[in-house]
Amino acid sequence: MFETANVSIFAGSGGRIFAERMCSYMGKPLGSCEVITFSEGNTFVRVNESVRDRDVILVQPIGMRSNDEFVEILFWMDAFKRANANTVTLVMPYFGYGKGDKKDEPRVSIRARVCAECMELAGADRFATMDLHAQQLQGFFKRPMDHLYAMPMLTEVIKRHVGTENTVIVSPDAGFAKTARKFADVLHLPIAIGDKTRADHTENASVLEVIGDVKGKNCLIVDDFTISGGTLVNLAQALKARGAQDITAMLSHNIISRRGIEKINNSPIKMVYSTDTVYNPNIIGEPKFRTVSVAPMFAETIMRYYNYESINAMFTKLPEKVVEAGFRFTGLEY
């Protein structure tokens, strides 16, 4: 059984709630550690228990405080390795620097590749993450990676809370259409695609056209994340202008700003569902935002890895106990 495995689980400053949910599912205690941020911004990390010859799991997204959380990961890797940990697995539910996945203009850095190399050089032996901004990002990592998808859990939310009657799946742009098609195939629904353009790095995008029939339909917008809310709101307005009825958004990650929440609240969007890969205090108490936990998906993946079992179910039909725990941890009606 997994309970006898030589595994210790720790949480960085941005991953404690997620790690606690993983530990609850796995029936294991969360390891003792601490992070201190000094007045000038310097970060100090310390492991408060022995990890000698143990397989360590660190839970830390790169999300709301990208630079601090990334540097903290490097220090954690170094601390565990210097304490003679056997292996270190980084559970990084959200990889914020995944947006820097290409060199599409002169004199810019491919930030995702730099981050991947730094984390491996610091000591990461294995990675687990969810819905990278582009599938090709996995090629930046030389170490093994379990790349999970939010879709199996979000489709359960759709089935149990939103409904699929008279509904069409909507991709915000052509780049996300392949993933949107997977949602549509699982739910046996048609698909529409927004024609989006982004002229600069201001986090503002414009929707020029909608490809597909949305008149008189309920629309489910699916996307990997939102920061400003601009794409979701612009697309929702375009859908309404073309006769759409209820509009709901489904996100893999939610790192929306306070200004973005104001946009959503004043938009035709009825509800925004997302996972808990990032703890975002901005959405707490907001009536248009709901969260479902994917911590059980990561926990089940880790357990199966150490028990030498297949993780194929994490990509298709989730075990009922994983779905039930995901709803329970985040307070959704199951």
C-alpha positions in Angstrom: 0.0 0.0 0.0 1.0 3.6 -0.6 1.0 4.4 3.1 4.2 2.4 3.5 6.0 4.2 0.7 9.1 6.2 1.5 7.5 9.5 0.5 7.4 12.9 2.2 5.2 15.7 0.9 6.0 19.4 1.4 4.4 22.6 0.3 5.9 25.9 -0.9 4.3 29.2 0.1 1.9 29.1 -2.9 0.9 25.5 -2.7 -0.1 24.8 0.9 -3.8 24.5 0.4 -3.4 22.3 -2.7 -0.8 20.1 -0.8 -3.1 19.7 2.2 -5.9 18.5 -0.2 -3.4 16.0 -1.7 -2.4 14.8 1.7 -6.0 14.4 2.8 -6.7 12.2 -0.2 -3.6 10.2 0.2 -3.9 9.8 4.0 -0.4 11.2 4.6 0.7 14.1 6.8 2.1 17.2 5.3 5.8 17.7 6.0 7.1 20.5 8.2 8.9 23.4 6.4 8.9 27.2 6.4 9.5 30.1 4.1 10.7 33.5 5.4 10.7 36.6 3.2 12.9 39.3 4.5 12.1 43.0 4.3 14.2 43.6 1.2 12.5 40.7 -0.6 15.1 38.0 0.1 13.7 34.5 0.4 14.8 31.9 2.9 13.5 28.3 3.0 14.0 25.5 5.6 13.0 21.9 5.9 12.1 21.1 9.5 12.4 17.3 9.4 14.8 14.7 8.0 14.4 13.8 4.3 17.6 11.6 4.1 17.1 8.9 1.5 13.4 9.8 1.1 11.4 10.5 -2.0 10.3 14.1 -1.6 7.3 15.7 -3.3 7.2 19.5 -3.4 3.9 21.2 -4.2 4.3 24.7 -5.6 2.6 26.4 -8.6 4.2 29.4 -10.4 1.1 31.5 -10.3 0.0 34.7 -8.6 3.6 35.6 -7.6 5.5 34.1 -10.5 9.0 35.4 -9.8 9.0 34.7 -6.0 7.4 31.3 -6.5 9.9 30.3 -9.2 12.9 31.4 -7.1 11.5 29.6 -4.1 11.3 26.4 -6.1 15.0 26.6 -6.9 15.9 27.1 -3.2 13.6 24.2 -2.2 15.3 21.9 -4.7 18.7 22.9 -3.4 17.6 22.4 0.2 16.2 18.9 -0.4 19.2 17.8 -2.4 21.7 19.1 0.3 19.6 17.2 2.9 20.3 14.0 1.0 16.8 13.4 -0.4 16.7 10.4 -2.7 14.5 12.0 -5.3 12.6 15.3 -5.6 9.3 15.5 -7.6 7.9 19.0 -8.3 4.1 19.1 -8.4 3.6 22.4 -10.2 -0.1 22.5 -10.9 0.3 25.8 -12.9 3.4 26.8 -14.8 3.0 30.6 -15.2 6.0 31.0 -17.4 4.5 28.6 -19.8 3.2 31.6 -21.7 6.8 32.4 -22.7 6.9 29.3 -25.0 8.4 30.7 -28.2 10.6 33.3 -29.8 8.1 35.0 -32.1 9.6 38.5 -32.2 13.2 39.8 -32.2 15.4 39.9 -29.1 13.1 38.1 -26.6 13.8 35.2 -24.2 12.1 31.8 -24.4 11.3 32.1 -20.7 9.7 28.6 -20.3 12.8 26.9 -21.5 15.0 29.0 -19.1 12.8 28.1 -16.2 12.7 24.4 -17.0 16.5 24.2 -17.3 16.9 26.1 -14.0 14.6 23.8 -12.1 16.3 20.7 -13.4 19.8 22.0 -12.6 18.6 22.9 -9.1 17.6 19.3 -8.5 14.1 18.4 -9.8 14.1 14.7 -10.8 10.4 14.6 -12.0 7.6 17.0 -12.7 3.8 16.8 -12.5 1.8 19.7 -14.0 -1.6 20.5 -15.6 -2.6 22.0 -18.9 0.6 23.7 -20.1 0.0 26.7 -22.3 1.3 24.6 -25.3 1.8 20.8 -25.5 5.3 21.4 -26.9 6.5 22.9 -23.6 7.0 19.3 -22.4 10.0 19.2 -24.8 11.8 21.9 -22.7 12.0 19.4 -19.8 14.5 16.6 -20.0 13.3 14.9 -16.8 10.1 12.8 -16.8 6.8 14.7 -16.6 3.2 13.7 -15.9 1.1 16.3 -17.8 -2.4 16.1 -16.6 -5.5 17.8 -18.0 -8.3 19.6 -16.3 -10.9 18.5 -18.9 -11.9 15.2 -17.2 -12.8 17.1 -14.0 -14.4 20.1 -15.8 -16.6 17.9 -17.9 -17.9 16.4 -14.6 -18.7 19.9 -13.5 -20.6 20.5 -16.8 -22.6 17.3 -16.4 -23.5 17.9 -12.8 -23.9 21.6 -12.5 -24.2 23.3 -15.9 -26.0 20.9 -18.2 -25.6 20.2 -21.9 -29.0 20.8 -23.3 -29.0 23.1 -26.4 -25.3 23.8 -25.8 -22.3 24.5 -27.9 -18.6 24.5 -26.9 -16.8 27.7 -27.8 -13.0 28.0 -28.2 -11.7 31.6 -27.7 -9.3 31.2 -30.7 -8.0 28.8 -33.2 -5.1 27.8 -31.0 -7.3 26.3 -28.4 -9.7 24.7 -30.8 -8.1 21.2 -30.5 -8.7 21.2 -26.8 -12.2 22.5 -27.2 -12.9 19.7 -29.7 -12.0 17.2 -27.0 -14.6 18.8 -24.7 -17.1 18.6 -27.5 -16.3 15.0 -28.3 -16.7 13.9 -24.6 -20.0 15.8 -24.2 -21.3 15.1 -27.7 -21.7 18.8 -28.5 -21.0 21.0 -31.5 -18.2 23.5 -31.4 -17.7 27.2 -32.4 -14.5 29.2 -32.6 -13.7 32.8 -31.8 -11.3 34.6 -34.2 -9.1 36.5 -31.7 -6.2 38.9 -32.3 -3.7 40.2 -29.8 -1.5 43.1 -31.0 0.8 43.5 -28.0 1.6 42.3 -24.5 -1.1 44.4 -22.7 -3.2 41.3 -21.9 -6.0 42.7 -24.1 -7.3 40.8 -27.1 -10.0 41.6 -29.6 -12.6 39.1 -31.0 -13.1 39.8 -34.7 -15.6 37.0 -35.6 -17.3 33.8 -34.3 -17.1 30.8 -36.6 -20.0 28.4 -36.0 -23.7 28.6 -35.1 -24.4 30.0 -31.7 -27.8 31.7 -32.2 -30.3 30.5 -29.6 -27.7 28.3 -28.0 -26.2 28.1 -24.5 -22.4 28.6 -24.9 -19.7 27.0 -22.9 -16.4 28.9 -23.4 -13.4 26.7 -22.6 -9.9 28.2 -22.1 -6.7 27.4 -20.2 -6.5 30.6 -18.1 -7.5 34.2 -17.7 -5.7 37.2 -16.2 -7.5 40.3 -17.3 -10.8 38.6 -18.2 -10.7 40.6 -21.5 -10.8 37.6 -23.9 -13.7 36.0 -22.0 -15.7 39.2 -21.9 -15.1 40.2 -25.5 -16.0 36.8 -26.7 -19.2 36.7 -24.5 -20.3 40.0 -26.0 -19.6 38.7 -29.5 -21.7 35.6 -28.7 -24.6 37.7 -27.3 -24.5 39.9 -30.4 -25.0 36.7 -32.5 -28.0 35.6 -30.4 -26.5 33.3 -27.8 -28.4 32.6 -24.6 -26.7 31.6 -21.3 -22.9 31.9 -21.4 -20.6 30.0 -19.0 -16.8 29.9 -18.9 -14.7 26.8 -17.9 -11.0 27.5 -17.1 -8.1 25.1 -16.3 -6.4 27.8 -14.2 -7.8 31.1 -12.7 -5.3 33.9 -12.0 -7.7 36.7 -12.7 -7.1 40.2 -11.3 -9.5 42.3 -9.3 -10.0 44.5 -12.4 -10.7 41.3 -14.4 -13.4 40.3 -11.9 -15.1 43.6 -12.3 -15.2 43.0 -16.1 -16.7 39.5 -15.6 -19.3 40.9 -13.1 -20.4 43.5 -15.7 -20.5 41.0 -18.6 -23.0 38.6 -20.0 -21.1 35.6 -18.5 -23.3 33.8 -16.1 -20.6 31.8 -14.2 -16.9 31.0 -14.4 -15.8 27.6 -13.2 -12.1 26.8 -12.7 -9.8 24.4 -10.9 -7.7 25.1 -7.8 -4.3 24.8 -9.4 -3.6 28.4 -8.1 -4.9 29.8 -4.9 -6.4 33.1 -6.0 -7.7 35.2 -3.1 -9.4 37.6 -5.6 -12.2 35.2 -6.4 -13.1 34.3 -2.8 -16.7 35.3 -2.1 -17.3 36.3 -5.7 -20.8 35.0 -6.7 -19.9 34.4 -10.4 -16.9 32.2 -9.6 -16.8 28.5 -8.6 -13.8 26.2 -8.1 -13.4 22.4 -8.3 -10.3 20.8 -6.9 -7.9 18.8 -9.0 -5.6 18.0 -6.1 -7.1 14.4 -5.9 -6.1 13.9 -9.6 -2.5 14.8 -8.7 -2.6 12.7 -5.5 -4.0 9.7 -7.4 -1.3 10.1 -10.1 1.4 10.1 -7.5 0.0 7.1 -5.7 -0.3 5.1 -8.9 3.3 6.1 -9.9 4.7 4.7 -6.7 2.5 1.6 -6.8 3.6 1.0 -10.4 0.1 1.3 -11.7 -1.2 2.9 -14.9 -2.3 6.5 -14.8 -4.4 6.3 -18.0 -7.6 6.8 -16.1 -6.4 10.4 -15.2 -6.8 11.3 -18.9 -10.1 9.7 -19.7 -12.9 8.6 -17.2 -11.8 9.7 -13.7 -12.4 7.2 -10.8 -15.5 8.2 -8.9 -13.5 8.7 -5.7 -11.3 11.3 -7.4 -14.3 13.3 -8.7 -16.1 13.1 -5.3 -13.0 14.3 -3.4 -12.5 17.2 -5.9 -16.1 18.4 -5.4 -15.9 17.9 -1.6 -12.7 19.8 -1.1 -14.0 22.9 -2.8 -17.5 22.9 -1.5 -19.4 22.1 -4.8 -22.6 20.1 -4.5 -21.7 16.6 -5.6 
